[in-house]
Amino acid sequence: MKTVSQHFINGRFVDSHGRETVDVHNPATGELIGRTTRGDEIDTERAIAAAKAAFPAWSATTLQERREYLQRIADALTERMDELVSMTIAEYGAPVSFARYIDSQARDFFLLAQDVLRPENFEEKHGNATITKVPVGVAGLLTPWNGNPWFIAGKTASALAAGCTVVIKPSELSTLEAQILMECFEKADLPPGVINVVNGPGSVVGNTITRSPDVQKISFTGSTKVGKQINHDATETMKRVTLELGGKSPTIVLDDADMNKAIRFALTAGLLNTGQACIAGTRILVPESRLEEAKSAIKTGIQALTIGDPHAPDTVIQPMVSRGHYDRVQSYIRKGIEEGAEILVGGEGKPEGYEAGNYVKPTVFVGVTNDMAIAQEEIFGPVLSVITYRDDEEAVAIANDVEYGLHAYVYGENKERARAVADRILAGRVMINEIVDDPTSPFGGFKMSGFGREFGIHGLNAYLETRTVFAN
């Protein structure tokens, strides 16, 4: 059993002032695998003070110096990659293929951040004006549990490249994974105080970071409810804020699509990370005239999915991260039934043979109207809703008739028509006929899915302020 009782503050591991502990269970087996000591306000204030003290020197480093430090972190992560993947499987329940993908990309974020460290991204001339981009200050990075190393790395790489120092609060459900990252940060030997990590609850550690006058920037990924509170609290000290929040993404299957291919695409989008993803396409919009074809293809597609041991290379469906989250997803399945939707596949309870873990049966509802809770609210599990439409106009209207606007998918044979539909969807990212990942293109949402953008030059700019100096 792993024990995490220290935080990473001012370049070294220090004992937690907070004394409350929380157990960590393997979501696939229920086995107790760790125990974490939660930090408190004092631990967090110490981390903030360290980041504040380190900021003047770090912000004055050259671009080449930052490149070298980013490389050191990437090298340290490479050395620990197998261990990090194993812990992502054990603590989060991610299938090995997904764990290796997200953890490798966590390393790659620090390599990609080197590419944006070019002089033209920090200074330009405009007549008699010199426009410079300067680091905003201490950045508070609040990360979720659904691939926590990926989120920590993406935010930290951009912040460090910009010249900011950071205080990181990882998810309480990902402390064992975060411990490995902390050890990598220590191995990289950055100046003390540049990176600080405090484990603990959002109500204590997160609130202390958000409300501190010594923190100038907040980057948060998580629920819309929490994001609203963070944004409200941050206004007291006029913090710069990036919020990547919830989603209820549509997948529009156009009436000219090959239905079998389209449904395979839709199920892949909808069951990304077993639905524990803000970008999951959990609303499948199909032409009314082709509903029966879609239902048949969905049954075939779901039956082909492998539920099982996350260590098995062919496993697709993983357990929910915790028993509490399993219960939440089950409540939505019951709610869908109560609302009058019909279960096409799946349903309540656990798949046979997997009673020990937090497994949910991949569930698809038909007969869903867009005003139902299962079509409007983020479930964050393998629960999909099939909604019918009559024409492209109605499909777009249904796609946009939700408070979120993070992501969307379109599948159709006519590329120009598919693009025309995609251009009318209110979402920060839309994918047509393919599911791709580009960590250099901007990522973020419309409406209640948040504001601000991450990744690449857009992610760098989120940690910079603009200053204009006029000189004749």
Secondary structure as UniProt FT lines:
FT   STRAND          2..4
FT   STRAND          6..9
FT   TURN            10..11
FT   STRAND          12..15
FT   STRAND          21..25
FT   TURN            27..29
FT   STRAND          32..37
FT   HELIX           41..59
FT   HELIX           63..79
FT   HELIX           81..87
FT   HELIX           88..92
FT   HELIX           96..115
FT   HELIX           119..121
FT   STRAND          123..126
FT   TURN            127..128
FT   STRAND          129..135
FT   STRAND          138..142
FT   TURN            146..147
FT   HELIX           148..162
FT   STRAND          165..169
FT   HELIX           172..174
FT   HELIX           175..188
FT   TURN            192..193
FT   STRAND          195..197
FT   HELIX           202..206
FT   HELIX           207..211
FT   TURN            213..214
FT   STRAND          217..221
FT   HELIX           224..234
FT   HELIX           235..237
FT   STRAND          240..244
FT   STRAND          250..253
FT   TURN            255..256
FT   HELIX           259..270
FT   HELIX           272..275
FT   TURN            278..279
FT   STRAND          283..287
FT   HELIX           288..290
FT   HELIX           291..303
FT   TURN            310..311
FT   TURN            313..314
FT   HELIX           323..339
FT   STRAND          342..345
FT   TURN            352..353
FT   TURN            355..358
FT   STRAND          363..366
FT   TURN            370..371
FT   HELIX           373..376
FT   STRAND          383..389
FT   HELIX           392..400
FT   STRAND          404..405
FT   STRAND          407..411
FT   HELIX           415..422
FT   TURN            423..424
FT   STRAND          429..432
FT   TURN            439..440
FT   STRAND          446..447
FT   TURN            448..449
FT   STRAND          450..451
FT   HELIX           456..461
FT   TURN            462..463
FT   STRAND          464..470
//
